[in-house]
Amino acid sequence: MAETHVLFVEDDDVIREATQLALERDGFRVTAMPDGLSGLDAFRAQRPDIALLDVMLPGMDGVSLCRRIRDESTVPVIMLSARADSIDVVLGLEAGADDYVTKPFDGSVLMARIRAVLRRFGHAGGVGEHGDGSADGGGLLAFGDLEVDTEGMEVRKDGSPVALTPTEMRLLLEFSSAPGTVLSRDKLLERVWDYGWGGDTRVVDVHVQRLRAKIGQDRIETVRGFGYKLKG
């Protein structure tokens, strides 16, 4: 992790300084900014490996900053929210965030989330590492007008390329590895988000919505009370 560069945008001086010190002690290189506009400038100038964004920021809020970052990059983004039940969590995920952490947070929890996201982004095609029936290996999978290249990590719809974030790609790989099979939200949290424990299933729901918007609203079916499945 010594070479991993973290952009941390937080307007609270105490939280910003304490978290920066904790991240640096854990081997990360940190650029810390106090507001959304300076955070966007730092992102564009330095191109960090991961961004931690507080939701409530002066100048440009964290959701807007996440949206601007996502317009330019697929770099992983973790939102920091003061309330687990806040609509800001969903707004942040809809804006393109990959995960969120609720404040006040334990340092070990934040580090675990960061490492989980980085593992996911470092092995976007590594779904086949599971020993439980996930896709392994390669080839071109076709589902009607949707084509998934599991080796080249490319997706096409009606012959046109579809731009997916690594998290969306891993989610699609899980579905395409077992078309017609219902995957529960908990199973998707475990496989895609690397949660070895129960997490917030809103993360799954919002990412499924984002994926549907890109590959077709009717491609992924909701099975009420159970989860989701990809139509074969």
MIGU-426324 format. One record per residue: x, y, z of N, C-alpha, C in turn; residue in three letters. Coordinates in steps of 0.02 Angstrom, whole numbers, plus 50000, padded with zeros to 5 digits. Layout:
BEGIN
SITE; n.px; n.py; n.pz; ca.px; ca.py; ca.pz; c.px; c.py; c.pz; voro
SITE; X; Y; Z; X; Y; Z; X; Y; Z; ALA $
...
***
This chain:
BEGIN
SITE; n.px; n.py; n.pz; ca.px; ca.py; ca.pz; c.px; c.py; c.pz; voro
SITE; 50040; 49940; 50000; 50000; 50000; 50000; 50042; 50064; 50000; MET $
SITE; 50109; 50057; 50004; 50151; 50116; 50012; 50144; 50164; 49954; ALA $
SITE; 50128; 50139; 49895; 50124; 50183; 49837; 50053; 50208; 49824; GLU $
SITE; 50005; 50186; 49864; 49936; 50205; 49852; 49924; 50278; 49873; THR $
SITE; 49898; 50317; 49827; 49886; 50388; 49838; 49813; 50400; 49851; HIS $
SITE; 49797; 50427; 49909; 49728; 50440; 49930; 49714; 50515; 49928; VAL $
SITE; 49660; 50533; 49894; 49634; 50602; 49899; 49580; 50602; 49952; LEU $
SITE; 49589; 50642; 50004; 49542; 50645; 50059; 49514; 50715; 50064; PHE $
SITE; 49449; 50723; 50054; 49417; 50788; 50055; 49369; 50791; 50114; VAL $
SITE; 49385; 50834; 50163; 49347; 50838; 50225; 49355; 50909; 50253; GLU $
SITE; 49299; 50941; 50269; 49303; 51010; 50292; 49316; 51017; 50367; ASP $
SITE; 49305; 50965; 50406; 49319; 50967; 50478; 49394; 50959; 50489; ASP $
SITE; 49425; 51010; 50517; 49498; 51009; 50525; 49522; 50951; 50568; ASP $
SITE; 49487; 50937; 50623; 49508; 50884; 50669; 49503; 50816; 50635; VAL $
SITE; 49446; 50803; 50603; 49438; 50738; 50568; 49488; 50732; 50511; ILE $
SITE; 49497; 50786; 50473; 49543; 50783; 50416; 49614; 50768; 50438; ARG $
SITE; 49638; 50803; 50490; 49707; 50793; 50512; 49717; 50725; 50545; GLU $
SITE; 49669; 50704; 50586; 49675; 50640; 50620; 49673; 50582; 50571; ALA $
SITE; 49627; 50586; 50522; 49621; 50532; 50473; 49681; 50531; 50427; THR $
SITE; 49707; 50589; 50408; 49766; 50591; 50367; 49825; 50557; 50402; GLN $
SITE; 49834; 50572; 50466; 49888; 50540; 50504; 49880; 50465; 50507; LEU $
SITE; 49818; 50443; 50518; 49805; 50371; 50522; 49819; 50337; 50455; ALA $
SITE; 49799; 50368; 50401; 49812; 50340; 50335; 49886; 50337; 50320; LEU $
SITE; 49922; 50389; 50338; 49994; 50391; 50325; 50030; 50340; 50368; GLU $
SITE; 50008; 50330; 50429; 50039; 50278; 50471; 50028; 50210; 50441; ARG $
SITE; 49973; 50202; 50404; 49958; 50137; 50373; 49992; 50129; 50305; ASP $
SITE; 50032; 50178; 50285; 50072; 50171; 50225; 50044; 50205; 50163; GLY $
SITE; 49990; 50243; 50170; 49962; 50278; 50113; 49994; 50347; 50104; PHE $
SITE; 49996; 50370; 50043; 50014; 50439; 50029; 49950; 50478; 50023; ARG $
SITE; 49944; 50533; 50060; 49880; 50568; 50066; 49884; 50640; 50043; VAL $
SITE; 49837; 50660; 50002; 49825; 50731; 49987; 49759; 50749; 50019; THR $
SITE; 49760; 50794; 50068; 49699; 50813; 50105; 49678; 50883; 50086; ALA $
SITE; 49613; 50890; 50070; 49586; 50954; 50049; 49524; 50971; 50091; MET $
SITE; 49511; 51037; 50104; 49457; 51057; 50149; 49390; 51071; 50115; PRO $
SITE; 49387; 51071; 50049; 49324; 51087; 50016; 49321; 51054; 49948; ASP $
SITE; 49261; 51055; 49919; 49250; 51019; 49857; 49288; 51047; 49798; GLY $
SITE; 49292; 51112; 49792; 49326; 51142; 49734; 49401; 51127; 49735; LEU $
SITE; 49433; 51135; 49794; 49504; 51118; 49797; 49515; 51043; 49789; SER $
SITE; 49465; 51004; 49810; 49470; 50932; 49800; 49468; 50913; 49727; GLY $
SITE; 49426; 50947; 49688; 49423; 50933; 49617; 49488; 50954; 49583; LEU $
SITE; 49514; 51011; 49602; 49578; 51034; 49574; 49633; 50983; 49589; ASP $
SITE; 49635; 50958; 49651; 49686; 50910; 49671; 49678; 50845; 49633; ALA $
SITE; 49616; 50824; 49622; 49604; 50763; 49585; 49631; 50769; 49514; PHE $
SITE; 49616; 50824; 49482; 49637; 50834; 49413; 49712; 50840; 49407; ARG $
SITE; 49743; 50871; 49456; 49816; 50883; 49453; 49855; 50820; 49471; ALA $
SITE; 49829; 50779; 49516; 49870; 50725; 49543; 49845; 50655; 49526; GLN $
SITE; 49784; 50648; 49504; 49756; 50583; 49484; 49770; 50529; 49537; ARG $
SITE; 49738; 50534; 49596; 49750; 50486; 49650; 49724; 50417; 49633; PRO $
SITE; 49742; 50368; 49674; 49719; 50299; 49663; 49649; 50287; 49692; ASP $
SITE; 49630; 50328; 49741; 49564; 50321; 49772; 49546; 50387; 49803; ILE $
SITE; 49480; 50402; 49806; 49457; 50465; 49835; 49409; 50451; 49892; ALA $
SITE; 49421; 50484; 49949; 49376; 50483; 50006; 49343; 50551; 50011; LEU $
SITE; 49277; 50554; 50005; 49243; 50618; 50001; 49189; 50622; 50054; LEU $
SITE; 49193; 50675; 50095; 49139; 50689; 50142; 49079; 50713; 50102; ASP $
SITE; 49019; 50696; 50124; 48959; 50717; 50088; 48949; 50792; 50094; VAL $
SITE; 48955; 50818; 50155; 48942; 50888; 50168; 49007; 50928; 50162; MET $
SITE; 49015; 50963; 50107; 49075; 51002; 50094; 49056; 51073; 50072; LEU $
SITE; 49096; 51123; 50091; 49082; 51191; 50066; 49105; 51199; 49994; PRO $
SITE; 49074; 51246; 49960; 49093; 51260; 49891; 49062; 51213; 49841; GLY $
SITE; 49077; 51150; 49847; 49048; 51097; 49806; 49039; 51037; 49852; MET $
SITE; 48977; 51013; 49859; 48966; 50957; 49905; 48996; 50893; 49878; ASP $
SITE; 49001; 50844; 49922; 49034; 50782; 49904; 49000; 50743; 49849; GLY $
SITE; 48933; 50746; 49847; 48897; 50711; 49794; 48913; 50742; 49726; VAL $
SITE; 48913; 50809; 49723; 48929; 50843; 49660; 49001; 50829; 49640; SER $
SITE; 49046; 50828; 49690; 49117; 50814; 49675; 49125; 50743; 49649; LEU $
SITE; 49089; 50695; 49679; 49092; 50627; 49656; 49068; 50622; 49583; CYS $
SITE; 49015; 50658; 49568; 48988; 50657; 49500; 49039; 50685; 49450; ARG $
SITE; 49073; 50738; 49469; 49124; 50768; 49425; 49182; 50721; 49415; ARG $
SITE; 49203; 50688; 49469; 49257; 50639; 49464; 49237; 50581; 49419; ILE $
SITE; 49175; 50557; 49428; 49153; 50500; 49389; 49145; 50518; 49315; ARG $
SITE; 49132; 50581; 49299; 49129; 50602; 49229; 49196; 50596; 49195; ASP $
SITE; 49250; 50598; 49235; 49317; 50600; 49207; 49358; 50536; 49219; GLU $
SITE; 49335; 50494; 49265; 49378; 50438; 49285; 49337; 50383; 49317; SER $
SITE; 49365; 50322; 49317; 49334; 50266; 49352; 49370; 50253; 49418; THR $
SITE; 49410; 50300; 49442; 49446; 50292; 49505; 49396; 50276; 49560; VAL $
SITE; 49412; 50230; 49606; 49365; 50213; 49659; 49350; 50272; 49705; PRO $
SITE; 49288; 50277; 49727; 49266; 50332; 49770; 49228; 50303; 49829; VAL $
SITE; 49247; 50323; 49889; 49211; 50306; 49950; 49184; 50370; 49981; ILE $
SITE; 49118; 50371; 49994; 49087; 50428; 50025; 49088; 50421; 50101; MET $
SITE; 49095; 50477; 50135; 49092; 50478; 50208; 49029; 50516; 50227; LEU $
SITE; 48984; 50482; 50262; 48919; 50512; 50279; 48909; 50511; 50355; SER $
SITE; 48880; 50565; 50381; 48869; 50570; 50453; 48810; 50527; 50477; ALA $
SITE; 48767; 50506; 50431; 48708; 50466; 50451; 48699; 50408; 50404; ARG $
SITE; 48693; 50348; 50433; 48685; 50288; 50392; 48618; 50288; 50355; ALA $
SITE; 48567; 50321; 50383; 48502; 50319; 50350; 48490; 50381; 50308; ASP $
SITE; 48541; 50421; 50297; 48533; 50482; 50259; 48523; 50468; 50185; SER $
SITE; 48480; 50509; 50155; 48471; 50503; 50082; 48535; 50520; 50045; ILE $
SITE; 48580; 50556; 50080; 48644; 50573; 50049; 48684; 50510; 50031; ASP $
SITE; 48675; 50456; 50069; 48709; 50394; 50053; 48687; 50370; 49984; VAL $
SITE; 48622; 50368; 49972; 48597; 50345; 49908; 48617; 50393; 49852; VAL $
SITE; 48613; 50458; 49866; 48632; 50507; 49815; 48705; 50499; 49796; LEU $
SITE; 48748; 50486; 49846; 48819; 50475; 49831; 48830; 50414; 49789; GLY $
SITE; 48795; 50359; 49805; 48802; 50298; 49765; 48775; 50309; 49694; LEU $
SITE; 48720; 50344; 49688; 48692; 50358; 49622; 48739; 50403; 49582; GLU $
SITE; 48777; 50445; 49615; 48824; 50489; 49581; 48886; 50452; 49556; ALA $
SITE; 48895; 50389; 49579; 48951; 50350; 49554; 48997; 50324; 49607; GLY $
SITE; 48982; 50336; 49672; 49025; 50310; 49725; 49021; 50234; 49727; ALA $
SITE; 49075; 50203; 49749; 49079; 50130; 49752; 49059; 50102; 49820; ASP $
SITE; 49065; 50143; 49872; 49049; 50121; 49939; 49042; 50183; 49983; ASP $
SITE; 49022; 50172; 50046; 49019; 50228; 50092; 49036; 50204; 50162; TYR $
SITE; 49058; 50250; 50204; 49074; 50236; 50274; 49038; 50289; 50316; VAL $
SITE; 49006; 50267; 50369; 48969; 50312; 50412; 49014; 50343; 50465; THR $
SITE; 49008; 50409; 50475; 49044; 50444; 50527; 49001; 50447; 50590; LYS $
SITE; 49033; 50444; 50650; 49105; 50435; 50661; 49125; 50363; 50646; PRO $
SITE; 49182; 50354; 50615; 49204; 50288; 50595; 49266; 50267; 50633; PHE $
SITE; 49272; 50202; 50643; 49332; 50173; 50673; 49385; 50169; 50619; ASP $
SITE; 49446; 50186; 50636; 49501; 50186; 50587; 49510; 50119; 50553; GLY $
SITE; 49502; 50065; 50591; 49511; 49998; 50562; 49457; 49983; 50511; SER $
SITE; 49396; 50008; 50523; 49342; 49998; 50475; 49356; 50034; 50410; VAL $
SITE; 49379; 50096; 50416; 49396; 50135; 50356; 49451; 50101; 50316; LEU $
SITE; 49503; 50078; 50351; 49559; 50045; 50316; 49535; 49982; 50281; MET $
SITE; 49490; 49944; 50314; 49465; 49883; 50284; 49425; 49898; 50221; ALA $
SITE; 49384; 49951; 50223; 49345; 49969; 50164; 49390; 49992; 50107; ARG $
SITE; 49441; 50031; 50124; 49488; 50054; 50073; 49522; 49995; 50040; ILE $
SITE; 49546; 49949; 50080; 49582; 49891; 50052; 49535; 49847; 50010; ARG $
SITE; 49473; 49840; 50033; 49425; 49800; 49995; 49412; 49831; 49926; ALA $
SITE; 49404; 49897; 49925; 49392; 49931; 49861; 49453; 49925; 49816; VAL $
SITE; 49513; 49934; 49844; 49573; 49930; 49803; 49584; 49859; 49776; LEU $
SITE; 49568; 49808; 49817; 49574; 49740; 49791; 49525; 49730; 49733; ARG $
SITE; 49466; 49757; 49741; 49415; 49749; 49689; 49437; 49783; 49624; ARG $
SITE; 49467; 49841; 49631; 49488; 49878; 49571; 49552; 49849; 49542; PHE $
SITE; 49592; 49819; 49585; 49654; 49789; 49560; 49642; 49724; 49524; GLY $
SITE; 49585; 49694; 49537; 49569; 49629; 49506; 49497; 49630; 49479; HIS $
SITE; 49485; 49679; 49434; 49417; 49688; 49409; 49392; 49626; 49373; ALA $
SITE; 49438; 49585; 49347; 49416; 49525; 49313; 49424; 49463; 49354; GLY $
SITE; 49437; 49471; 49419; 49453; 49414; 49461; 49395; 49378; 49490; GLY $
SITE; 49336; 49382; 49460; 49279; 49349; 49488; 49289; 49274; 49490; VAL $
SITE; 49328; 49248; 49443; 49339; 49177; 49440; 49380; 49150; 49497; GLY $
SITE; 49402; 49194; 49542; 49440; 49170; 49600; 49394; 49135; 49649; GLU $
SITE; 49328; 49145; 49645; 49282; 49113; 49690; 49280; 49039; 49675; HIS $
SITE; 49270; 48999; 49726; 49263; 48928; 49716; 49191; 48907; 49719; GLY $
SITE; 49144; 48952; 49703; 49074; 48937; 49714; 49032; 48947; 49651; ASP $
SITE; 49063; 48938; 49591; 49023; 48939; 49531; 49027; 49004; 49493; GLY $
SITE; 49068; 49051; 49514; 49075; 49114; 49478; 49113; 49102; 49413; SER $
SITE; 49111; 49152; 49370; 49143; 49146; 49306; 49217; 49136; 49314; ALA $
SITE; 49247; 49094; 49276; 49318; 49083; 49278; 49342; 49074; 49206; ASP $
SITE; 49393; 49113; 49190; 49420; 49106; 49123; 49387; 49154; 49076; GLY $
SITE; 49383; 49135; 49014; 49366; 49187; 48967; 49315; 49168; 48917; GLY $
SITE; 49318; 49205; 48863; 49271; 49195; 48810; 49223; 49253; 48805; GLY $
SITE; 49183; 49250; 48754; 49134; 49301; 48740; 49066; 49273; 48758; LEU $
SITE; 49033; 49305; 48806; 48966; 49284; 48826; 48915; 49330; 48794; LEU $
SITE; 48862; 49301; 48766; 48811; 49341; 48732; 48744; 49329; 48765; ALA $
SITE; 48709; 49384; 48778; 48642; 49382; 48806; 48599; 49429; 48764; PHE $
SITE; 48571; 49403; 48710; 48534; 49445; 48664; 48581; 49496; 48632; GLY $
SITE; 48565; 49560; 48640; 48607; 49612; 48610; 48665; 49632; 48654; ASP $
SITE; 48674; 49597; 48710; 48727; 49612; 48757; 48784; 49562; 48751; LEU $
SITE; 48845; 49587; 48743; 48904; 49544; 48740; 48952; 49562; 48795; GLU $
SITE; 48977; 49511; 48830; 49023; 49521; 48886; 49087; 49483; 48870; VAL $
SITE; 49142; 49519; 48862; 49207; 49489; 48850; 49242; 49482; 48917; ASP $
SITE; 49243; 49421; 48945; 49270; 49411; 49011; 49346; 49411; 49014; THR $
SITE; 49378; 49408; 48956; 49451; 49412; 48954; 49474; 49484; 48943; GLU $
SITE; 49443; 49517; 48896; 49462; 49586; 48881; 49428; 49637; 48925; GLY $
SITE; 49382; 49613; 48969; 49346; 49657; 49014; 49311; 49713; 48975; MET $
SITE; 49274; 49693; 48923; 49238; 49741; 48882; 49166; 49718; 48875; GLU $
SITE; 49121; 49767; 48869; 49050; 49753; 48862; 49024; 49792; 48802; VAL $
SITE; 48982; 49760; 48762; 48952; 49793; 48705; 48877; 49780; 48705; ARG $
SITE; 48840; 49831; 48686; 48768; 49825; 48679; 48749; 49849; 48609; LYS $
SITE; 48716; 49806; 48571; 48702; 49821; 48501; 48765; 49839; 48463; ASP $
SITE; 48822; 49808; 48482; 48885; 49820; 48448; 48923; 49881; 48471; GLY $
SITE; 48893; 49922; 48514; 48926; 49982; 48538; 48955; 49970; 48608; SER $
SITE; 49015; 49996; 48621; 49046; 49985; 48687; 49007; 50018; 48743; PRO $
SITE; 49005; 49985; 48800; 48972; 50011; 48860; 49026; 50024; 48912; VAL $
SITE; 49029; 50085; 48937; 49079; 50104; 48986; 49054; 50087; 49056; ALA $
SITE; 49088; 50039; 49089; 49070; 50020; 49157; 49127; 50035; 49204; LEU $
SITE; 49110; 50053; 49266; 49162; 50058; 49317; 49183; 49987; 49336; THR $
SITE; 49241; 49979; 49368; 49262; 49912; 49389; 49211; 49877; 49434; PRO $
SITE; 49178; 49915; 49478; 49127; 49884; 49521; 49069; 49860; 49480; THR $
SITE; 49047; 49900; 49432; 48992; 49879; 49388; 49012; 49819; 49347; GLU $
SITE; 49075; 49817; 49325; 49099; 49761; 49285; 49099; 49697; 49327; MET $
SITE; 49122; 49701; 49388; 49122; 49642; 49431; 49050; 49618; 49444; ARG $
SITE; 49006; 49665; 49453; 48936; 49647; 49464; 48908; 49611; 49403; LEU $
SITE; 48921; 49637; 49344; 48897; 49605; 49283; 48929; 49536; 49273; LEU $
SITE; 48993; 49529; 49290; 49026; 49464; 49284; 48993; 49413; 49330; LEU $
SITE; 48974; 49434; 49389; 48939; 49387; 49434; 48874; 49364; 49403; GLU $
SITE; 48835; 49411; 49376; 48772; 49393; 49345; 48783; 49349; 49284; PHE $
SITE; 48831; 49368; 49241; 48840; 49332; 49179; 48872; 49263; 49189; SER $
SITE; 48902; 49252; 49247; 48931; 49186; 49261; 48877; 49134; 49274; SER $
SITE; 48817; 49157; 49292; 48763; 49111; 49306; 48696; 49141; 49285; ALA $
SITE; 48687; 49150; 49219; 48624; 49181; 49196; 48564; 49139; 49217; PRO $
SITE; 48511; 49174; 49239; 48451; 49139; 49260; 48452; 49118; 49333; GLY $
SITE; 48511; 49122; 49365; 48517; 49104; 49435; 48507; 49165; 49479; THR $
SITE; 48466; 49159; 49530; 48454; 49215; 49575; 48512; 49223; 49623; VAL $
SITE; 48539; 49283; 49626; 48594; 49300; 49672; 48567; 49347; 49725; LEU $
SITE; 48574; 49328; 49787; 48549; 49370; 49841; 48592; 49432; 49850; SER $
SITE; 48564; 49482; 49882; 48603; 49543; 49895; 48662; 49528; 49940; ARG $
SITE; 48653; 49485; 49990; 48708; 49468; 50035; 48764; 49433; 49997; ASP $
SITE; 48745; 49388; 49951; 48796; 49353; 49911; 48834; 49402; 49867; LYS $
SITE; 48799; 49450; 49838; 48832; 49500; 49795; 48877; 49545; 49837; LEU $
SITE; 48856; 49563; 49898; 48899; 49602; 49942; 48964; 49564; 49957; LEU $
SITE; 48957; 49499; 49968; 49016; 49458; 49983; 49062; 49452; 49923; GLU $
SITE; 49034; 49440; 49865; 49074; 49426; 49805; 49102; 49489; 49773; ARG $
SITE; 49061; 49541; 49768; 49081; 49601; 49732; 49114; 49653; 49777; VAL $
SITE; 49084; 49662; 49837; 49111; 49713; 49882; 49159; 49685; 49933; TRP $
SITE; 49170; 49619; 49932; 49218; 49587; 49976; 49199; 49595; 50050; ASP $
SITE; 49134; 49596; 50064; 49111; 49599; 50133; 49106; 49528; 50160; TYR $
SITE; 49145; 49514; 50212; 49139; 49450; 50245; 49086; 49450; 50298; GLY $
SITE; 49048; 49503; 50300; 48996; 49511; 50351; 48939; 49550; 50318; TRP $
SITE; 48883; 49554; 50351; 48826; 49589; 50323; 48840; 49663; 50312; GLY $
SITE; 48818; 49688; 50257; 48828; 49759; 50241; 48761; 49790; 50221; GLY $
SITE; 48764; 49851; 50200; 48705; 49888; 50180; 48685; 49868; 50109; ASP $
SITE; 48628; 49837; 50102; 48608; 49812; 50036; 48589; 49868; 49988; THR $
SITE; 48583; 49929; 50013; 48570; 49985; 49968; 48628; 49993; 49918; ARG $
SITE; 48688; 49974; 49939; 48745; 49978; 49894; 48733; 49934; 49833; VAL $
SITE; 48707; 49874; 49844; 48691; 49829; 49789; 48635; 49857; 49746; VAL $
SITE; 48581; 49879; 49778; 48523; 49902; 49741; 48540; 49960; 49695; ASP $
SITE; 48578; 50008; 49721; 48595; 50067; 49679; 48641; 50047; 49622; VAL $
SITE; 48688; 50002; 49635; 48733; 49981; 49581; 48696; 49941; 49528; HIS $
SITE; 48646; 49902; 49549; 48605; 49866; 49500; 48567; 49916; 49457; VAL $
SITE; 48541; 49969; 49488; 48506; 50021; 49450; 48553; 50054; 49400; GLN $
SITE; 48614; 50069; 49421; 48663; 50099; 49376; 48680; 50052; 49319; ARG $
SITE; 48687; 49988; 49334; 48704; 49940; 49283; 48646; 49932; 49233; LEU $
SITE; 48585; 49930; 49259; 48527; 49924; 49215; 48524; 49983; 49166; ARG $
SITE; 48540; 50043; 49191; 48536; 50102; 49148; 48585; 50097; 49090; ALA $
SITE; 48637; 50057; 49097; 48688; 50052; 49045; 48678; 49992; 48999; LYS $
SITE; 48652; 49937; 49026; 48647; 49877; 48984; 48575; 49860; 48965; ILE $
SITE; 48527; 49898; 48992; 48457; 49884; 48976; 48417; 49871; 49040; GLY $
SITE; 48362; 49908; 49048; 48324; 49903; 49110; 48295; 49834; 49122; GLN $
SITE; 48280; 49797; 49068; 48248; 49732; 49077; 48297; 49674; 49077; ASP $
SITE; 48362; 49690; 49074; 48412; 49636; 49071; 48422; 49601; 49138; ARG $
SITE; 48418; 49639; 49192; 48424; 49611; 49259; 48356; 49612; 49293; ILE $
SITE; 48333; 49554; 49313; 48266; 49548; 49342; 48270; 49546; 49418; GLU $
SITE; 48224; 49582; 49449; 48217; 49580; 49522; 48173; 49521; 49541; THR $
SITE; 48197; 49479; 49586; 48157; 49424; 49613; 48141; 49443; 49685; VAL $
SITE; 48081; 49466; 49696; 48062; 49495; 49760; 48073; 49446; 49818; ARG $
SITE; 48105; 49472; 49869; 48119; 49431; 49928; 48181; 49389; 49923; GLY $
SITE; 48213; 49387; 49863; 48271; 49344; 49854; 48332; 49383; 49828; PHE $
SITE; 48324; 49421; 49774; 48382; 49456; 49747; 48372; 49473; 49674; GLY $
SITE; 48424; 49461; 49634; 48423; 49480; 49563; 48449; 49421; 49521; TYR $
SITE; 48429; 49422; 49457; 48457; 49373; 49410; 48462; 49405; 49341; LYS $
SITE; 48511; 49382; 49303; 48520; 49404; 49234; 48479; 49360; 49189; LEU $
SITE; 48439; 49391; 49146; 48400; 49353; 49098; 48445; 49324; 49045; LYS $
SITE; 48438; 49260; 49032; 48480; 49226; 48984; 48463; 49245; 48913; GLY $
***
